[in-house]
Amino acid sequence: MNRNDMENIPIFLIAGLLFVWTQPSLLVAQVLLYGFVATRLAHFWAYSTAKPHEVRATFFSIGSLIIIGMAVYTFIYAI
């Protein structure tokens, strides 16, 4: 579990900080930031209740896509 957190959370903190600096609309920020937290909590639940790998991978992938979305948003804003 700890390795999954170390793969995802530090990158989220960096991408999230840069994303917030772009001053996105409140709705976009809430959906992406709260969405990431929700997927991490869901991943933790799936991991702690020994759900199949496919369930855990789904939550992990959604969280990763949210980080990618924030990075793309930030990149487009920077251009």
N, C-alpha and C positions, 0 to 999 in steps of 0.2 A: 504494500500500500504506500509506504513512504517513498519508494522510487517513482511511483506514478505521480505523487504530489510534487516531487522535485523535478519531474519532466514538464509539468504543466503550470504550476503556480508561479514560479519566478518569471517565466515568460509572460504570463498574464499580468503580473505587476508592472512589468516594463511596457507592454503593449497598452495596458489600461491607462497608465500615466500619460503616455504619448497621445492616446485617444482622447482623454479628458482635456488635454491642452488644446485640441482642435475645436473645443467648445461645440460638440454635437448637440442636436436637439435633445431635450430632456427625455422624450419618448425613446429615441434610438439608444441613448445612454442607459436608460433603465432596462430596456429589453436585453441589451448585450451584457451589461454588467451583472444584473440580477440573474440573467439566463446562465451565465458561467457559474455563478455561485450555486444555483439550483442543480446544474449538471454535476458539479463536484459533490454536492450532498447526495445526489442520487447515486453517483458512482461509489461513494463511501457506503451507502446503504446496501448496494448490490454486492460490494466486496465483503462487508461484515456479515451478511446473511448467506454467503457462499452461493450466490446466483451464478448461472453459467457464464462462461467467458463472453459469449455474444452480447449479453445484457450489459456487462461491465464495459465492453469495447464500444457499445453504442453510446453510452453516456460519455466515455472518454473522447470519442470522436466528435460528438456534438460540442463539447467544451473546446476542443481543438479548432473546430470550424468557427466558433465564436471568436477565438483569438485571431484567427486568420482574417475574419471579417473586420475586426478592429484595426488590424494592421493595414489592410487594404484601404479602409476609410481614411486612416491617417496618411497613408501614402498619397492617395488622391487629393487630400486636403493640402498636402505639402507641395503638390505640383501646381 
